[in-house]
Amino acid sequence: MSSVSAGESKRVLIVNADDLGLTDGVTEGIVQAWRDGVVTSASAMINMEGAAERVAAVHRAHPELPIGLHVNITAGRPVLPPERVPTLVDRDLVLYDSRVIMEYLDERFPHPPLMPVDPVTRAHFRLALYRIERDWYGLVDQIEREQDKKQAAKLKKILRDTVLQSVDLFKLKPYFLSDEFSLVDATIAPILWRLPRYEVDLPRDQAQPILRYASLVFSRPAFRESLSEAEQEMRLA
């Protein structure tokens, strides 16, 4: 006869050990605690150096040990490749998210500045960055993930029209709203460079200011040096 009478709930104690895979010592300690009955499950910190190999070894040796994921957004490097999650490692500092990386570099190496010093102009640039990332990069992300060809074609047309809507802004200065290269230009350039890949053709009669701007940015030695082989082929094909 069960010791739990009808109407009573059975209580279960779950003791989960975080950081499986973090180091050899931590991993061995978790396994030993599980063997001793102190720990009932573990969660893997899979993005730390050597963690994948340690966790795989534990799973092979102890397949009955429940292993989950330790969600980690503050330590180590992203698991996704750099083209999906841009990553900067500066000594003990690991940064990801392109906006965070660019602003850090601008503050770390302030000369020449990549953002205006004037607070009002800087705010306008931040707003421009926000809109480009939301509108342009948002559409690119949808195009990359879209499986339906008709829907993808529709998204590509929206991207073309969205870029063309900004044509008057490209008339004002050599660079985007500025006489000098800025973080806004560093954000715009990758989209314009990849337009042929997305089969987006800007009509020359409407897009002359954008095409002139793109030529200016693309001719910068630093921009050319930043291109991977795959990115170079986007314009050579």
ZIMOJO-V820633 format. One record per residue. N is the residue number from 1. RES is the residue in three letters. SS is DSSP state (hx for helix, st for strand, lp for the rest). PSI is psi in whole degrees, 0 to 359 (NA if undefined). NEAR is the number of other C-alpha atoms within 10 Angstrom. Layout:
{{N & RES & SS & PSI & NEAR} {N & RES & SS & PSI & NEAR}}
//
This chain:
{{1 & MET & lp & 135 & 4} {2 & SER & lp & 143 & 5} {3 & SER & lp & 349 & 7} {4 & VAL & lp & 113 & 10} {5 & SER & lp & 162 & 9} {6 & ALA & lp & 139 & 7} {7 & GLY & lp & 345 & 6} {8 & GLU & lp & 144 & 8} {9 & SER & lp & 140 & 8} {10 & LYS & lp & 126 & 8} {11 & ARG & lp & 135 & 7} {12 & VAL & lp & 129 & 6} {13 & LEU & lp & 122 & 7} {14 & ILE & lp & 122 & 10} {15 & VAL & lp & 106 & 13} {16 & ASN & st & 136 & 17} {17 & ALA & st & 118 & 23} {18 & ASP & st & 169 & 20} {19 & ASP & st & 21 & 21} {20 & LEU & st & 129 & 28} {21 & GLY & lp & 351 & 28} {22 & LEU & lp & 310 & 21} {23 & THR & lp & 169 & 16} {24 & ASP & hx & 315 & 12} {25 & GLY & hx & 314 & 11} {26 & VAL & hx & 317 & 15} {27 & THR & hx & 315 & 22} {28 & GLU & hx & 321 & 15} {29 & GLY & hx & 320 & 14} {30 & ILE & hx & 316 & 23} {31 & VAL & hx & 317 & 21} {32 & GLN & hx & 319 & 13} {33 & ALA & hx & 324 & 15} {34 & TRP & hx & 318 & 19} {35 & ARG & hx & 324 & 13} {36 & ASP & lp & 356 & 10} {37 & GLY & lp & 7 & 10} {38 & VAL & lp & 322 & 15} {39 & VAL & lp & 139 & 18} {40 & THR & lp & 341 & 18} {41 & SER & st & 171 & 19} {42 & ALA & st & 158 & 23} {43 & SER & st & 136 & 19} {44 & ALA & st & 133 & 23} {45 & MET & lp & 77 & 23} {46 & ILE & lp & 342 & 24} {47 & ASN & lp & 5 & 20} {48 & MET & lp & 157 & 18} {49 & GLU & lp & 124 & 14} {50 & GLY & lp & 358 & 13} {51 & ALA & hx & 319 & 20} {52 & ALA & hx & 317 & 16} {53 & GLU & hx & 319 & 12} {54 & ARG & hx & 315 & 19} {55 & VAL & hx & 319 & 20} {56 & ALA & hx & 320 & 13} {57 & ALA & hx & 319 & 13} {58 & VAL & hx & 318 & 17} {59 & HIS & hx & 322 & 14} {60 & ARG & hx & 319 & 10} {61 & ALA & hx & 329 & 10} {62 & HIS & lp & 69 & 12} {63 & PRO & lp & 342 & 11} {64 & GLU & lp & 351 & 9} {65 & LEU & lp & 118 & 17} {66 & PRO & st & 126 & 13} {67 & ILE & st & 125 & 19} {68 & GLY & st & 192 & 15} {69 & LEU & st & 129 & 13} {70 & HIS & lp & 105 & 16} {71 & VAL & lp & 124 & 13} {72 & ASN & lp & 115 & 15} {73 & ILE & lp & 10 & 10} {74 & THR & lp & 346 & 10} {75 & ALA & lp & 151 & 12} {76 & GLY & lp & 187 & 18} {77 & ARG & lp & 153 & 21} {78 & PRO & lp & 149 & 20} {79 & VAL & lp & 326 & 11} {80 & LEU & lp & 153 & 11} {81 & PRO & lp & 160 & 10} {82 & PRO & lp & 328 & 12} {83 & GLU & lp & 340 & 7} {84 & ARG & lp & 323 & 10} {85 & VAL & lp & 95 & 15} {86 & PRO & lp & 135 & 15} {87 & THR & st & 138 & 19} {88 & LEU & st & 127 & 19} {89 & VAL & st & 117 & 12} {90 & ASP & st & 98 & 8} {91 & ARG & lp & 241 & 6} {92 & ASP & lp & 2 & 7} {93 & LEU & st & 128 & 9} {94 & VAL & st & 119 & 15} {95 & LEU & st & 143 & 20} {96 & TYR & st & 166 & 18} {97 & ASP & lp & 117 & 12} {98 & SER & hx & 323 & 14} {99 & ARG & hx & 315 & 15} {100 & VAL & hx & 317 & 13} {101 & ILE & hx & 313 & 16} {102 & MET & hx & 317 & 18} {103 & GLU & hx & 324 & 14} {104 & TYR & hx & 315 & 14} {105 & LEU & hx & 323 & 14} {106 & ASP & hx & 323 & 17} {107 & GLU & hx & 328 & 12} {108 & ARG & hx & 323 & 9} {109 & PHE & lp & 80 & 11} {110 & PRO & lp & 353 & 11} {111 & HIS & lp & 120 & 8} {112 & PRO & lp & 152 & 10} {113 & PRO & lp & 145 & 15} {114 & LEU & lp & 359 & 20} {115 & MET & lp & 147 & 23} {116 & PRO & lp & 147 & 16} {117 & VAL & lp & 325 & 9} {118 & ASP & lp & 126 & 8} {119 & PRO & hx & 322 & 10} {120 & VAL & hx & 312 & 10} {121 & THR & hx & 322 & 14} {122 & ARG & hx & 322 & 13} {123 & ALA & hx & 320 & 13} {124 & HIS & hx & 320 & 13} {125 & PHE & hx & 320 & 20} {126 & ARG & hx & 321 & 15} {127 & LEU & hx & 319 & 13} {128 & ALA & hx & 317 & 16} {129 & LEU & hx & 315 & 19} {130 & TYR & hx & 315 & 14} {131 & ARG & hx & 321 & 13} {132 & ILE & hx & 315 & 18} {133 & GLU & hx & 321 & 16} {134 & ARG & hx & 311 & 11} {135 & ASP & hx & 308 & 15} {136 & TRP & hx & 306 & 20} {137 & TYR & hx & 329 & 17} {138 & GLY & hx & 317 & 13} {139 & LEU & hx & 319 & 18} {140 & VAL & hx & 319 & 19} {141 & ASP & hx & 319 & 10} {142 & GLN & hx & 320 & 14} {143 & ILE & hx & 317 & 20} {144 & GLU & hx & 325 & 10} {145 & ARG & hx & 345 & 10} {146 & GLU & lp & 127 & 14} {147 & GLN & lp & 331 & 10} {148 & ASP & lp & 123 & 9} {149 & LYS & hx & 321 & 10} {150 & LYS & hx & 317 & 10} {151 & GLN & hx & 322 & 13} {152 & ALA & hx & 318 & 18} {153 & ALA & hx & 322 & 16} {154 & LYS & hx & 318 & 11} {155 & LEU & hx & 322 & 18} {156 & LYS & hx & 322 & 21} {157 & LYS & hx & 320 & 15} {158 & ILE & hx & 319 & 16} {159 & LEU & hx & 315 & 22} {160 & ARG & hx & 313 & 18} {161 & ASP & hx & 323 & 13} {162 & THR & hx & 318 & 15} {163 & VAL & hx & 317 & 19} {164 & LEU & hx & 333 & 16} {165 & GLN & lp & 339 & 11} {166 & SER & lp & 8 & 13} {167 & VAL & hx & 322 & 16} {168 & ASP & hx & 329 & 11} {169 & LEU & hx & 332 & 13} {170 & PHE & hx & 350 & 20} {171 & LYS & hx & 340 & 16} {172 & LEU & lp & 320 & 13} {173 & LYS & lp & 165 & 13} {174 & PRO & lp & 316 & 16} {175 & TYR & st & 182 & 21} {176 & PHE & lp & 107 & 21} {177 & LEU & lp & 23 & 19} {178 & SER & st & 155 & 17} {179 & ASP & lp & 347 & 10} {180 & GLU & lp & 153 & 15} {181 & PHE & lp & 138 & 18} {182 & SER & lp & 179 & 19} {183 & LEU & hx & 332 & 20} {184 & VAL & hx & 318 & 21} {185 & ASP & hx & 322 & 19} {186 & ALA & hx & 337 & 15} {187 & THR & hx & 323 & 19} {188 & ILE & hx & 319 & 19} {189 & ALA & hx & 315 & 17} {190 & PRO & hx & 326 & 16} {191 & ILE & hx & 311 & 17} {192 & LEU & hx & 322 & 21} {193 & TRP & hx & 325 & 18} {194 & ARG & hx & 359 & 16} {195 & LEU & lp & 318 & 18} {196 & PRO & lp & 326 & 15} {197 & ARG & lp & 324 & 15} {198 & TYR & lp & 8 & 18} {199 & GLU & lp & 40 & 12} {200 & VAL & lp & 115 & 17} {201 & ASP & lp & 118 & 13} {202 & LEU & lp & 123 & 18} {203 & PRO & lp & 128 & 11} {204 & ARG & hx & 326 & 10} {205 & ASP & hx & 335 & 7} {206 & GLN & hx & 333 & 11} {207 & ALA & hx & 18 & 19} {208 & GLN & hx & 314 & 15} {209 & PRO & hx & 324 & 21} {210 & ILE & hx & 319 & 23} {211 & LEU & hx & 322 & 17} {212 & ARG & hx & 315 & 15} {213 & TYR & hx & 315 & 20} {214 & ALA & hx & 319 & 19} {215 & SER & hx & 320 & 14} {216 & LEU & hx & 313 & 12} {217 & VAL & hx & 317 & 22} {218 & PHE & hx & 336 & 16} {219 & SER & lp & 350 & 10} {220 & ARG & lp & 129 & 11} {221 & PRO & hx & 320 & 9} {222 & ALA & hx & 323 & 10} {223 & PHE & hx & 315 & 13} {224 & ARG & hx & 321 & 13} {225 & GLU & hx & 336 & 9} {226 & SER & hx & 347 & 10} {227 & LEU & lp & 134 & 13} {228 & SER & lp & 171 & 9} {229 & GLU & hx & 319 & 8} {230 & ALA & hx & 322 & 9} {231 & GLU & hx & 323 & 15} {232 & GLN & hx & 320 & 15} {233 & GLU & hx & 340 & 11} {234 & MET & hx & 331 & 14} {235 & ARG & hx & 351 & 12} {236 & LEU & hx & 336 & 8} {237 & ALA & lp & NA & 7}}
//
